[in-house]
């Protein structure tokens, strides 16, 4: 019952957060210079004010802003995100078409970054604590610092130049080979090859966070009394690291993992643009250039919902990792 109350409370707060994000984004987009009618009229080579006014009327841009907001919120409640001015299709259909590609890139980059980051963080912490292989700790931390300081676009371009242009090992752009008409396992392998470069370049930046965070958390936990007690009882070193140290050191990592997933949901714009990956990040970039208000608002709504859901899953995961945390989010009895 406590868990259900906790879940209901978080869901109710999530609804208000998403509603607030929708309203704020609605007004912020309206503050930007230009509008879809002017953009479409310019692309059509027609600067006639009558033609622009007719376009504004057809898009509903001639209505008062508050009326536009009310109509938009009414549509959102009915899962109607409006119509894309530029693509001439419903916004929701366009987003759902691009979401699988974004989810695939997000999941692969997340698994790559958190697996390798936690592993290297454990290695660095053990090397630091043992005082026998400090060079290994210095090497890992220096590499993590370099990855963190390297601009994502530069890393992406260097990956394309090295592995696609010079070596010819990996494809540089797109999600699959154009015109290949592959099916089944062959198509899955083709997509996997196209996925390697975007996954590694996007995951390396976040991996640097996990390395430093895991190392710091483990060094903090490894000196606590319960770890010393376990060592005095003769518990094997491997079990001490896995059961006593790593499990308690994972809470900060889980916190950042929830935040990272939210960032990946809407922050892969640069990666998807460089690699021409057909996800919602690339769709957001195109919609911004085209002043496609409805499409931008739909993308913001979907990504905001994903961020809230990921943070809710993070709170639930806390209880699985550390049973001392109660359903209400406060420390319970051990």
Backbone as numpy.savetxt, mean C-alpha at the origin, in Angstrom:
# Nx Ny Nz CAx CAy CAz Cx Cy Cz
-18.00 -11.80 23.41 -18.82 -10.60 23.41 -17.96 -9.33 23.41
-16.86 -9.35 24.19 -15.95 -8.20 24.21 -15.35 -7.96 22.83
-15.01 -9.06 22.17 -14.41 -8.92 20.84 -15.43 -8.35 19.85
-16.69 -8.78 19.93 -17.72 -8.27 19.04 -17.98 -6.79 19.29
-17.96 -6.38 20.55 -18.13 -4.96 20.87 -16.96 -4.15 20.34
-15.77 -4.69 20.49 -14.58 -4.04 19.95 -14.68 -3.88 18.44
-15.11 -4.95 17.75 -15.21 -4.92 16.30 -16.29 -3.93 15.85
-17.43 -3.91 16.56 -18.50 -2.98 16.20 -18.05 -1.53 16.41
-17.32 -1.29 17.49 -16.83 0.07 17.75 -15.87 0.53 16.66
-14.94 -0.36 16.28 -13.98 0.02 15.25 -14.66 0.22 13.90
-15.65 -0.60 13.58 -16.34 -0.47 12.30 -17.12 0.84 12.23
-17.76 1.22 13.34 -18.50 2.48 13.36 -17.56 3.67 13.19
-16.40 3.60 13.86 -15.41 4.68 13.69 -14.87 4.70 12.27
-14.69 3.52 11.68 -14.17 3.45 10.32 -15.12 4.11 9.33
-16.42 3.93 9.53 -17.41 4.54 8.63 -17.31 6.06 8.68
-17.16 6.63 9.89 -17.03 8.08 10.02 -15.73 8.58 9.40
-14.66 7.81 9.57 -13.38 8.20 8.97 -13.48 8.23 7.45
-14.06 7.20 6.87 -14.19 7.13 5.41 -15.08 8.27 4.91
-16.17 8.53 5.63 -17.06 9.63 5.25 -16.32 10.97 5.29
-15.52 11.16 6.34 -14.75 12.40 6.43 -13.74 12.53 5.30
-13.08 11.43 4.94 -12.12 11.46 3.84 -12.81 11.81 2.53
-13.99 11.24 2.30 -14.73 11.53 1.06 -15.08 13.00 0.98
-15.59 13.58 2.07 -16.00 14.98 2.06 -14.79 15.90 1.85
-13.70 15.64 2.59 -12.50 16.48 2.46 -11.94 16.39 1.05
-11.83 15.19 0.51 -11.30 15.04 -0.85 -12.20 15.72 -1.87
-13.50 15.67 -1.65 -14.44 16.30 -2.59 -14.15 17.80 -2.71
-13.95 18.46 -1.56 -13.71 19.91 -1.60 -12.28 20.23 -2.06
-11.30 19.40 -1.70 -9.93 19.66 -2.13 -9.80 19.57 -3.64
-10.45 18.59 -4.25 -10.37 18.44 -5.70 -11.01 19.65 -6.39
-12.09 20.17 -5.81 -12.74 21.33 -6.41 -11.88 22.58 -6.32
-10.94 22.62 -5.38 -10.06 23.78 -5.26 -8.97 23.80 -6.32
-8.71 22.66 -6.98 -7.67 22.60 -8.00 -8.10 23.39 -9.23
-7.15 24.05 -9.90 -7.51 24.83 -11.11 -7.94 23.92 -12.25
-8.87 24.42 -13.06 -9.34 23.66 -14.21 -10.48 22.74 -13.83
-11.20 22.26 -14.83 -12.27 21.30 -14.60 -12.37 20.38 -15.81
-13.09 19.25 -15.68 -13.17 18.29 -16.79 -13.72 18.91 -18.07
-14.69 19.82 -17.96 -15.29 20.42 -19.15 -14.25 21.20 -19.94
-13.42 22.00 -19.24 -12.40 22.78 -19.93 -11.35 21.87 -20.55
-10.97 20.79 -19.84 -9.97 19.87 -20.37 -10.48 19.17 -21.63
-11.72 18.66 -21.58 -12.27 17.97 -22.73 -12.49 18.91 -23.91
-12.92 20.11 -23.62 -13.11 21.09 -24.69 -11.78 21.44 -25.34
-10.73 21.58 -24.51 -9.41 21.87 -25.09 -8.88 20.73 -25.94
-9.09 19.50 -25.50 -8.64 18.35 -26.29 -9.42 18.21 -27.59
-10.70 18.66 -27.57 -11.51 18.60 -28.78 -11.26 19.79 -29.69
-10.44 20.75 -29.25 -10.14 21.93 -30.05 -11.29 22.91 -30.12
-12.17 22.85 -29.13 -13.33 23.75 -29.10 -13.26 24.61 -27.85
-13.06 25.90 -28.04 -12.98 26.82 -26.92 -14.22 27.70 -26.80
-15.27 27.34 -27.51 -16.51 28.09 -27.48 -17.11 28.03 -26.07
-17.38 29.17 -25.44 -17.95 29.16 -24.08 -19.29 28.42 -24.02
-20.06 28.48 -25.08 -21.34 27.77 -25.08 -21.13 26.26 -25.01
-20.12 25.79 -25.75 -19.82 24.35 -25.74 -19.32 23.92 -24.36
-18.45 24.73 -23.74 -17.94 24.41 -22.40 -19.08 24.41 -21.39
-19.99 25.39 -21.50 -21.12 25.44 -20.57 -22.01 24.22 -20.74
-22.18 23.74 -21.99 -23.00 22.55 -22.22 -22.34 21.32 -21.60
-21.03 21.25 -21.71 -20.31 20.13 -21.08 -20.46 20.17 -19.56
-20.33 21.35 -18.98 -20.46 21.48 -17.53 -21.86 21.06 -17.08
-22.85 21.40 -17.87 -24.21 21.01 -17.52 -24.40 19.51 -17.61
-23.81 18.88 -18.63 -23.94 17.43 -18.78 -23.23 16.68 -17.67
-22.14 17.26 -17.13 -21.41 16.62 -16.04 -21.96 16.97 -14.67
-22.93 17.89 -14.62 -23.48 18.32 -13.34 -22.61 19.31 -12.62
-21.64 19.92 -13.30 -20.72 20.86 -12.67 -21.33 22.25 -12.52
-22.50 22.47 -13.11 -23.15 23.77 -12.99 -23.99 23.87 -11.72
-24.16 22.74 -11.02 -24.92 22.73 -9.77 -24.07 23.33 -8.65
-24.70 23.85 -7.59 -23.95 24.31 -6.41 -23.09 23.17 -5.83
-21.99 23.54 -5.21 -21.04 22.53 -4.72 -21.70 21.61 -3.69
-22.50 22.17 -2.79 -23.15 21.35 -1.77 -24.14 20.38 -2.41
-24.81 20.81 -3.46 -25.72 19.91 -4.17 -24.94 18.78 -4.82
-23.79 19.10 -5.42 -22.94 18.07 -6.01 -22.48 17.08 -4.95
-22.11 17.59 -3.76 -21.67 16.71 -2.68 -22.80 15.79 -2.23
-24.00 16.34 -2.07 -25.14 15.52 -1.64 -25.43 14.42 -2.66
-25.41 14.76 -3.93 -25.68 13.77 -4.98 -24.59 12.70 -5.01
-23.34 13.12 -4.77 -22.25 12.15 -4.78 -22.36 11.19 -3.60
-22.62 11.72 -2.40 -22.75 10.86 -1.22 -23.94 9.92 -1.36
-25.01 10.40 -1.96 -26.17 9.55 -2.20 -25.81 8.40 -3.12
-25.02 8.69 -4.14 -24.58 7.64 -5.06 -23.64 6.65 -4.39
-22.75 7.14 -3.52 -21.80 6.26 -2.83 -22.53 5.25 -1.96
-23.55 5.72 -1.26 -24.33 4.81 -0.42 -24.94 3.69 -1.26
-25.28 3.99 -2.50 -25.85 3.00 -3.40 -24.80 2.28 -4.25
-23.50 2.46 -3.86 -22.37 1.88 -4.60 -22.32 2.37 -6.04
-22.73 3.61 -6.24 -22.64 4.25 -7.54 -21.63 5.39 -7.40
-20.40 5.17 -7.91 -19.33 6.15 -7.77 -19.31 7.17 -8.90
-20.32 7.15 -9.74 -20.39 8.12 -10.82 -19.85 7.57 -12.13
-19.64 8.48 -13.08 -19.25 8.12 -14.44 -17.94 8.82 -14.78
-17.00 8.09 -15.36 -15.71 8.66 -15.75 -15.88 9.49 -17.01
-15.55 10.78 -16.91 -15.72 11.66 -18.06 -14.82 11.24 -19.22
-13.63 10.85 -18.89 -12.62 10.58 -19.92 -12.78 9.19 -20.53
-13.03 8.18 -19.69 -13.06 6.80 -20.17 -14.46 6.35 -20.60
-15.47 7.16 -20.28 -16.85 6.87 -20.70 -17.34 5.51 -20.19
-16.98 5.18 -18.97 -17.46 3.96 -18.32 -17.73 4.29 -16.86
-18.57 3.52 -16.16 -18.77 3.76 -14.73 -17.46 3.65 -13.96
-17.31 4.53 -12.95 -16.07 4.58 -12.17 -15.81 3.26 -11.46
-16.84 2.68 -10.86 -16.66 1.44 -10.11 -16.17 0.32 -11.02
-16.70 0.23 -12.24 -16.24 -0.81 -13.17 -14.77 -0.62 -13.52
-14.37 0.62 -13.70 -12.97 0.90 -14.05 -12.04 0.56 -12.91
-12.45 0.88 -11.66 -11.61 0.59 -10.50 -11.50 -0.92 -10.28
-12.64 -1.61 -10.37 -12.63 -3.07 -10.18 -11.79 -3.77 -11.24
-11.71 -3.18 -12.41 -10.88 -3.76 -13.47 -9.39 -3.65 -13.15
-9.01 -2.57 -12.45 -7.59 -2.33 -12.14 -7.17 -2.89 -10.79
-8.13 -3.15 -9.89 -7.77 -3.59 -8.53 -6.96 -4.88 -8.48
-7.29 -5.92 -9.28 -6.50 -7.16 -9.19 -5.01 -6.95 -9.43
-4.66 -6.10 -10.38 -3.24 -5.84 -10.64 -2.57 -5.15 -9.46
-3.28 -4.20 -8.84 -2.72 -3.51 -7.68 -2.59 -4.46 -6.49
-3.61 -5.27 -6.25 -3.54 -6.24 -5.16 -2.38 -7.21 -5.36
-2.19 -7.67 -6.56 -1.10 -8.60 -6.84 0.24 -7.96 -6.53
0.45 -6.74 -6.98 1.71 -6.04 -6.71 1.87 -5.76 -5.22
0.80 -5.33 -4.55 0.85 -5.05 -3.12 1.24 -6.27 -2.31
0.56 -7.39 -2.57 0.80 -8.60 -1.78 2.22 -9.10 -1.99
2.67 -9.12 -3.23 4.02 -9.62 -3.51 5.08 -8.71 -2.89
4.93 -7.39 -3.02 5.89 -6.46 -2.44 5.87 -6.52 -0.92
4.67 -6.69 -0.34 4.56 -6.78 1.11 5.24 -8.04 1.65
4.95 -9.18 1.04 5.56 -10.43 1.49 7.08 -10.39 1.31
7.53 -9.84 0.21 8.98 -9.72 -0.03 9.63 -8.85 1.03
9.04 -7.68 1.30 9.67 -6.73 2.22 9.65 -7.22 3.66
8.50 -7.76 4.11 8.42 -8.14 5.52 9.20 -9.43 5.79
9.20 -10.37 4.84 9.95 -11.62 5.06 11.44 -11.36 5.11
11.94 -10.69 4.09 13.38 -10.44 4.03 13.79 -9.43 5.09
12.94 -8.44 5.37 13.29 -7.43 6.37 13.39 -8.01 7.77
12.39 -8.83 8.17 12.43 -9.44 9.50 13.61 -10.41 9.61
13.86 -11.19 8.56 14.97 -12.13 8.58 16.30 -11.42 8.75
16.53 -10.38 7.97 17.79 -9.64 8.09 17.88 -8.89 9.41
16.74 -8.43 9.94 16.74 -7.77 11.24 17.13 -8.73 12.36
16.63 -9.97 12.29 17.01 -10.99 13.27 18.49 -11.29 13.18
19.00 -11.44 11.95 20.43 -11.72 11.76 21.28 -10.59 12.34
20.88 -9.34 12.06 21.65 -8.20 12.56 21.61 -8.12 14.08
20.45 -8.40 14.68 20.33 -8.34 16.15 21.17 -9.42 16.81
21.12 -10.63 16.28 21.92 -11.72 16.84 23.40 -11.41 16.72
23.82 -10.87 15.57 25.23 -10.54 15.39 25.66 -9.42 16.35
24.80 -8.46 16.55 25.11 -7.36 17.46 25.19 -7.83 18.90
24.28 -8.70 19.31 24.22 -9.14 20.70 25.35 -10.10 21.03
25.78 -10.89 20.07 26.82 -11.88 20.34 28.20 -11.25 20.45
28.39 -10.05 19.89 29.68 -9.35 19.89 30.78 -10.11 19.15
30.39 -11.13 18.39 31.40 -11.91 17.67 31.40 -11.59 16.18
30.24 -11.18 15.66 30.15 -10.89 14.23 29.51 -9.52 14.02
30.10 -8.54 14.63 29.54 -7.19 14.50 29.66 -6.67 13.08
30.61 -7.19 12.33 30.74 -6.78 10.93 29.48 -7.13 10.14
28.84 -8.25 10.51 27.61 -8.65 9.83 26.49 -7.67 10.14
26.42 -7.25 11.41 25.42 -6.26 11.79 25.65 -4.94 11.05
26.89 -4.52 10.97 27.20 -3.26 10.27 26.87 -3.36 8.79
27.16 -4.52 8.18 26.87 -4.70 6.76 25.37 -4.63 6.47
24.60 -5.34 7.29 23.14 -5.36 7.09 22.55 -3.97 7.28
22.97 -3.27 8.34 22.40 -1.96 8.62 22.83 -0.93 7.59
24.04 -1.03 7.09 24.49 -0.11 6.05 23.70 -0.32 4.76
23.48 -1.59 4.41 22.67 -1.88 3.22 21.25 -1.37 3.36
20.66 -1.53 4.56 19.30 -1.04 4.79 19.24 0.48 4.69
20.27 1.15 5.20 20.30 2.61 5.13 20.43 3.09 3.69
21.22 2.39 2.89 21.37 2.77 1.48 20.05 2.60 0.73
19.35 1.49 0.98 18.06 1.27 0.32 17.03 2.32 0.74
17.06 2.68 2.02 16.11 3.69 2.50 16.38 5.05 1.88
17.66 5.38 1.66 18.03 6.69 1.14 17.94 6.77 -0.38
17.81 5.63 -1.05 17.78 5.63 -2.51 16.39 5.99 -3.01
16.26 6.99 -3.89 14.94 7.34 -4.44 14.34 6.16 -5.20
13.04 5.98 -5.03 12.37 4.83 -5.62 12.42 4.87 -7.14
12.26 6.07 -7.72 12.26 6.15 -9.18 13.65 5.80 -9.74
14.72 6.19 -9.03 16.07 5.87 -9.49 16.32 4.38 -9.43
15.89 3.75 -8.34 16.05 2.31 -8.20 15.27 1.57 -9.29
14.07 2.06 -9.61 13.27 1.44 -10.66 13.95 1.55 -12.02
14.44 2.74 -12.33 15.09 2.94 -13.63 16.38 2.14 -13.74
17.16 2.08 -12.65 18.39 1.30 -12.70 18.10 -0.19 -12.85
17.01 -0.66 -12.22 16.62 -2.05 -12.39 16.25 -2.36 -13.83
15.55 -1.42 -14.48 15.18 -1.63 -15.89 16.43 -1.64 -16.77
17.34 -0.69 -16.54 18.55 -0.63 -17.35 19.42 -1.88 -17.19
19.54 -2.36 -15.95 20.42 -3.50 -15.70 19.81 -4.82 -16.14
18.62 -5.12 -15.64 18.05 -6.45 -15.85 17.23 -6.58 -17.14
16.81 -5.47 -17.70 16.03 -5.55 -18.93 16.84 -5.14 -20.16
17.53 -4.01 -20.06 18.24 -3.50 -21.23 19.59 -4.20 -21.42
20.42 -4.23 -20.37 21.76 -4.80 -20.50 21.76 -6.33 -20.49
21.12 -6.93 -19.50 21.16 -8.38 -19.36 20.02 -9.09 -20.10
18.90 -8.42 -20.26 17.78 -9.01 -20.96 17.13 -10.17 -20.21
17.23 -10.16 -18.88 16.66 -11.25 -18.09 15.18 -11.07 -17.82
14.75 -9.83 -17.62 13.38 -9.56 -17.18 12.71 -8.55 -18.10
11.40 -8.66 -18.28 10.68 -7.64 -19.05 10.61 -6.34 -18.27
10.55 -5.23 -18.98 10.64 -3.92 -18.34 9.29 -3.31 -18.04
8.30 -3.54 -18.88 7.05 -2.80 -18.76 5.86 -3.74 -18.88
4.74 -3.29 -18.34 3.48 -4.01 -18.47 3.32 -5.13 -17.47
2.15 -5.78 -17.57 1.83 -6.89 -16.67 2.01 -8.24 -17.36
1.92 -8.25 -18.69 2.15 -9.47 -19.46 2.53 -9.09 -20.88
3.09 -10.02 -21.59 3.55 -9.76 -22.95 2.38 -9.43 -23.87
2.53 -8.35 -24.63 1.47 -7.90 -25.52 1.37 -8.84 -26.72
0.16 -9.28 -27.00 -0.09 -10.12 -28.16 0.36 -11.55 -28.02
0.75 -11.97 -26.81 1.23 -13.34 -26.64 0.08 -14.35 -26.61
-1.10 -13.90 -26.13 -2.28 -14.77 -26.05 -2.01 -16.06 -25.27
-1.24 -15.94 -24.19 -0.91 -17.11 -23.38 -2.07 -17.45 -22.45
-2.15 -18.70 -22.06 -3.19 -19.16 -21.13 -2.59 -20.11 -20.11
-3.32 -20.31 -19.02 -2.92 -21.30 -18.02 -1.59 -20.99 -17.36
-0.78 -22.01 -17.21 0.51 -21.90 -16.52 1.47 -20.98 -17.25
1.44 -21.02 -18.58 2.33 -20.16 -19.36 2.03 -18.68 -19.11
0.74 -18.33 -18.99 0.37 -16.94 -18.71 0.79 -16.55 -17.30
0.62 -17.47 -16.33 1.04 -17.19 -14.95 2.54 -16.95 -14.87
3.32 -17.73 -15.60 4.77 -17.54 -15.62 5.14 -16.20 -16.26
4.42 -15.82 -17.30 4.69 -14.54 -17.96 4.40 -13.37 -17.03
3.28 -13.44 -16.31 2.95 -12.39 -15.34 3.97 -12.35 -14.21
4.42 -13.52 -13.76 5.41 -13.58 -12.69 6.72 -12.91 -13.10
7.13 -13.11 -14.34 8.36 -12.46 -14.82 8.20 -10.95 -14.87
7.04 -10.47 -15.29 6.80 -9.03 -15.32 6.69 -8.45 -13.91
6.36 -9.29 -12.93 6.11 -8.84 -11.57 7.39 -8.66 -10.76
8.48 -9.29 -11.18 9.69 -9.32 -10.36 10.25 -7.92 -10.12
10.49 -7.15 -11.17 11.10 -5.83 -11.01 10.23 -4.87 -10.20
8.92 -4.72 -10.48 8.11 -3.84 -9.63 8.06 -4.28 -8.18
8.00 -5.59 -7.95 7.94 -6.10 -6.58 9.21 -5.77 -5.80
10.35 -6.03 -6.40 11.63 -5.82 -5.72 11.87 -4.34 -5.46
11.62 -3.50 -6.46 11.90 -2.07 -6.28 10.96 -1.44 -5.25
9.69 -1.82 -5.27 8.75 -1.29 -4.28 9.00 -1.88 -2.90
9.37 -3.16 -2.84 9.57 -3.83 -1.56 10.86 -3.45 -0.87
11.90 -3.09 -1.64 13.19 -2.78 -1.03 13.11 -1.57 -0.11
12.32 -0.57 -0.49 12.21 0.63 0.33 11.62 0.29 1.70
10.54 -0.49 1.73 9.90 -0.85 2.99 10.71 -1.90 3.75
11.46 -2.72 3.03 12.29 -3.72 3.69 13.30 -3.05 4.61
13.84 -1.90 4.21 14.80 -1.19 5.04 14.19 -0.81 6.39
12.92 -0.43 6.41 12.23 -0.13 7.66 12.16 -1.37 8.55
11.75 -2.49 7.94 11.59 -3.72 8.73 12.91 -4.18 9.33
14.00 -4.03 8.60 15.31 -4.44 9.11 15.65 -3.64 10.37
15.54 -2.33 10.28 15.90 -1.48 11.41 14.94 -1.66 12.59
13.66 -1.80 12.28 12.66 -1.93 13.34 12.79 -3.27 14.06
12.97 -4.34 13.31 13.12 -5.67 13.92 14.39 -5.74 14.76
15.47 -5.21 14.26 16.73 -5.22 15.00 16.59 -4.46 16.31
16.02 -3.25 16.25 15.88 -2.44 17.47 14.96 -3.13 18.48
13.86 -3.69 18.02 12.92 -4.36 18.93 13.54 -5.59 19.57
14.29 -6.37 18.79 14.91 -7.58 19.34 15.99 -7.24 20.36
16.79 -6.22 20.09 17.83 -5.83 21.04 17.22 -5.32 22.34
16.02 -4.71 22.25 15.35 -4.25 23.46 14.81 -5.42 24.26
14.24 -6.42 23.59 13.61 -7.55 24.27 14.66 -8.53 24.78
15.75 -8.69 24.04 16.71 -9.75 24.35 17.43 -9.51 25.68
17.40 -8.29 26.17 18.06 -8.01 27.45 17.13 -8.04 28.64
15.86 -8.41 28.43 14.88 -8.41 29.53 15.06 -9.63 30.42
14.46 -9.55 31.61 14.68 -10.57 32.64 14.13 -11.93 32.22
12.97 -11.97 31.55 12.40 -13.28 31.23 13.26 -14.02 30.20
14.00 -13.28 29.36 14.91 -13.92 28.42 16.12 -14.48 29.17
16.63 -13.72 30.13 17.76 -14.20 30.94 17.35 -15.44 31.74
16.11 -15.45 32.24 15.62 -16.61 32.99 15.54 -17.84 32.10
15.02 -17.67 30.90 14.94 -18.80 29.97 16.32 -19.33 29.63
17.29 -18.43 29.47 18.65 -18.86 29.17 19.26 -19.61 30.36
18.94 -19.13 31.58 19.47 -19.79 32.78 18.86 -21.18 32.98
17.65 -21.39 32.51 17.00 -22.70 32.60 17.50 -23.69 31.57
18.36 -23.23 30.67 18.91 -24.12 29.67 18.10 -24.25 28.40
17.20 -23.31 28.14 16.42 -23.34 26.90 17.38 -23.12 25.73
17.26 -23.91 24.67 18.16 -23.76 23.51 18.10 -22.35 22.93
19.24 -21.83 22.47 19.27 -20.45 21.93 18.26 -20.22 20.80
18.10 -21.22 19.94 17.15 -21.06 18.84 15.73 -20.89 19.34
15.35 -21.63 20.37 14.01 -21.51 20.93 13.82 -20.17 21.63
14.87 -19.69 22.28 14.78 -18.39 22.94 14.50 -17.29 21.91
15.21 -17.34 20.78 15.02 -16.32 19.75 13.62 -16.41 19.16
13.17 -17.60 18.82 11.88 -17.77 18.15 10.69 -17.51 19.07
10.72 -18.10 20.27 9.54 -18.10 21.13 9.51 -16.88 22.04
10.64 -16.57 22.67 10.64 -15.54 23.69 10.95 -14.15 23.13
11.93 -14.06 22.24 12.38 -12.75 21.77 11.58 -12.27 20.57
11.56 -13.07 19.50 10.96 -12.61 18.25 9.47 -12.33 18.41
8.76 -13.19 19.13 7.31 -13.00 19.27 6.99 -11.69 19.98
7.77 -11.34 21.00 7.52 -10.08 21.70 8.03 -8.88 20.92
9.00 -9.10 20.04 9.54 -7.99 19.25 8.74 -7.71 18.00
7.75 -8.55 17.69 7.01 -8.40 16.44 5.90 -7.35 16.50
5.48 -6.94 17.70 4.37 -6.00 17.79 4.65 -4.68 17.06
5.82 -4.05 17.24 6.08 -2.84 16.44 6.12 -3.13 14.94
6.60 -4.30 14.57 6.65 -4.66 13.16 5.24 -4.80 12.59
4.34 -5.41 13.36 2.95 -5.56 12.91 2.29 -4.20 12.77
2.58 -3.30 13.69 2.02 -1.94 13.61 2.42 -1.28 12.30
3.71 -1.34 12.00 4.17 -0.71 10.76 3.66 -1.45 9.54
3.49 -2.76 9.64 2.98 -3.53 8.50 1.59 -3.07 8.11
0.73 -2.80 9.10 -0.60 -2.29 8.78 -0.54 -0.94 8.10
0.35 -0.07 8.57 0.51 1.24 7.93 1.07 1.08 6.53
2.03 0.17 6.36 2.67 -0.03 5.06 1.67 -0.50 4.01
0.78 -1.41 4.40 -0.22 -1.90 3.45 -1.10 -0.75 2.97
-1.45 0.14 3.90 -2.24 1.29 3.50 -1.48 2.19 2.55
-0.19 2.38 2.80 0.63 3.20 1.91 0.76 2.56 0.54
0.92 1.25 0.50 1.02 0.57 -0.78 -0.27 0.66 -1.58
-1.40 0.70 -0.87 -2.68 0.74 -1.56 -2.80 1.96 -2.46
-2.35 3.11 -1.97 -2.46 4.32 -2.77 -1.14 4.96 -3.10
-0.04 4.38 -2.65 1.25 4.99 -2.84 2.13 4.35 -3.87
1.58 3.41 -4.64 2.37 2.75 -5.67 2.27 3.46 -7.00
1.89 4.75 -6.96 1.70 5.50 -8.20 2.99 5.55 -9.01
4.09 5.85 -8.34 5.37 5.98 -9.04 5.81 4.66 -9.63
5.72 3.59 -8.86 6.13 2.28 -9.35 5.28 1.84 -10.53
3.97 2.00 -10.41 3.08 1.57 -11.49 3.27 2.43 -12.74
3.63 3.71 -12.55 3.86 4.58 -13.70 5.15 4.21 -14.42
6.22 3.99 -13.66 7.52 3.66 -14.27 7.44 2.35 -15.03
6.79 1.35 -14.43 6.74 0.02 -15.05 5.47 -0.20 -15.88
4.67 0.86 -16.09 3.43 0.74 -16.86 2.57 -0.40 -16.33
2.51 -0.51 -15.01 1.73 -1.57 -14.38 0.26 -1.11 -14.33
-0.66 -1.89 -14.84 -2.06 -1.44 -14.99 -2.87 -1.52 -13.70
-2.47 -0.78 -12.67 -3.17 -0.79 -11.40 -3.86 0.53 -11.13
-4.42 0.68 -9.93 -5.15 1.90 -9.62 -4.20 3.07 -9.37
-2.93 2.80 -9.07 -1.96 3.88 -8.93 -1.75 4.59 -10.25
-1.55 3.82 -11.30 -1.42 4.41 -12.64 -2.73 5.06 -13.07
-3.85 4.47 -12.72 -5.16 5.04 -13.04 -5.35 6.37 -12.33
-4.89 6.47 -11.08 -4.99 7.72 -10.34 -4.17 8.82 -11.00
-2.98 8.48 -11.46 -2.11 9.45 -12.12 -2.76 9.98 -13.41
-3.31 9.08 -14.20 -3.98 9.49 -15.44 -5.20 10.34 -15.15
-5.98 9.96 -14.13 -7.18 10.72 -13.79 -6.84 12.13 -13.30
-5.71 12.25 -12.61 -5.28 13.56 -12.13 -4.93 14.48 -13.30
-4.22 13.96 -14.28 -3.86 14.77 -15.45 -5.08 15.17 -16.26
-6.09 14.31 -16.26 -7.28 14.56 -17.07 -8.38 15.28 -16.32
-8.13 15.64 -15.04 -9.13 16.30 -14.20 -10.43 15.50 -14.13
-10.30 14.19 -14.06 -11.47 13.32 -13.98 -11.89 13.22 -12.51
-12.73 14.16 -12.08 -13.09 14.27 -10.67 -13.72 12.99 -10.12
-14.68 12.47 -10.84 -15.41 11.31 -10.34 -14.48 10.11 -10.16
-13.59 9.91 -11.10 -12.65 8.79 -11.01 -11.68 8.99 -9.85
-11.19 10.20 -9.67 -10.28 10.48 -8.56 -10.97 10.23 -7.22
-12.20 10.72 -7.08 -12.93 10.51 -5.84 -13.18 9.04 -5.58
-13.48 8.28 -6.63 -13.70 6.84 -6.47 -12.43 6.13 -6.02
-11.29 6.50 -6.60 -10.02 5.88 -6.20 -9.68 6.23 -4.76
-9.88 7.52 -4.39 -9.61 7.93 -3.01 -10.50 7.16 -2.03
-11.75 6.95 -2.40 -12.67 6.23 -1.52 -12.23 4.78 -1.35
-11.86 4.13 -2.44 -11.45 2.73 -2.37 -10.16 2.58 -1.57
-9.18 3.43 -1.83 -7.91 3.33 -1.10 -8.09 3.67 0.38
-8.94 4.63 0.69 -9.20 4.96 2.10 -9.84 3.78 2.82
-10.78 3.13 2.14 -11.42 1.96 2.73 -10.41 0.85 2.97
-9.49 0.66 2.03 -8.46 -0.36 2.19 -7.56 -0.05 3.37
-7.19 1.22 3.54 -6.34 1.61 4.68 -7.04 1.30 6.00
-8.32 1.66 6.10 -9.07 1.41 7.34 -9.17 -0.09 7.61
-9.44 -0.87 6.58 -9.55 -2.32 6.75 -8.22 -2.92 7.19
-7.12 -2.48 6.59 -5.81 -3.01 6.96 -5.47 -2.67 8.41
-5.83 -1.46 8.87 -5.56 -1.10 10.26 -6.42 -1.91 11.22
-7.66 -2.22 10.82 -8.51 -3.07 11.65 -7.94 -4.48 11.74
-7.44 -5.01 10.63 -6.81 -6.33 10.65 -5.55 -6.33 11.51
-4.84 -5.20 11.52 -3.65 -5.09 12.38 -4.02 -5.19 13.85
-5.09 -4.52 14.26 -5.54 -4.59 15.65 -5.93 -6.01 16.03
-6.58 -6.72 15.11 -6.99 -8.10 15.40 -5.76 -9.00 15.49
-4.77 -8.75 14.64 -3.55 -9.57 14.65 -2.78 -9.42 15.96
-2.88 -8.25 16.60 -2.22 -8.05 17.89 -2.58 -9.16 18.88
-3.86 -9.49 18.94 -4.31 -10.48 19.92 -3.78 -11.87 19.60
-3.55 -12.15 18.33 -3.01 -13.45 17.95 -1.54 -13.56 18.30
-0.82 -12.46 18.20 0.62 -12.47 18.50 0.88 -12.38 19.99
0.11 -11.53 20.67 0.31 -11.32 22.11 -1.03 -11.45 22.83
-1.34 -12.58 23.45 -2.63 -12.78 24.13 -2.85 -11.83 25.31
-1.80 -11.14 25.77 -1.97 -10.23 26.90 -2.78 -9.01 26.51
-2.91 -8.77 25.21 -3.68 -7.62 24.74 -5.14 -8.03 24.68
-6.00 -7.31 25.36 -7.42 -7.64 25.42 -8.12 -7.20 24.16
-9.36 -7.62 24.01 -10.13 -7.26 22.83 -10.39 -5.77 22.76
-10.38 -5.11 23.88 -10.64 -3.68 23.87 -9.44 -2.86 23.52
-8.30 -3.50 23.28 -7.13 -2.78 22.88 -6.24 -2.37 24.03
-6.65 -2.67 25.27 -5.86 -2.35 26.43 -5.15 -3.59 26.96
-3.99 -3.47 27.58 -3.30 -4.62 28.10 -4.15 -5.37 29.11
-4.28 -6.66 28.91 -5.05 -7.47 29.84 -4.14 -8.20 30.80
-4.73 -9.08 31.55 -3.94 -9.86 32.50 -3.14 -10.90 31.78
-1.92 -11.08 32.18 -1.05 -12.04 31.53 -1.48 -13.45 31.87
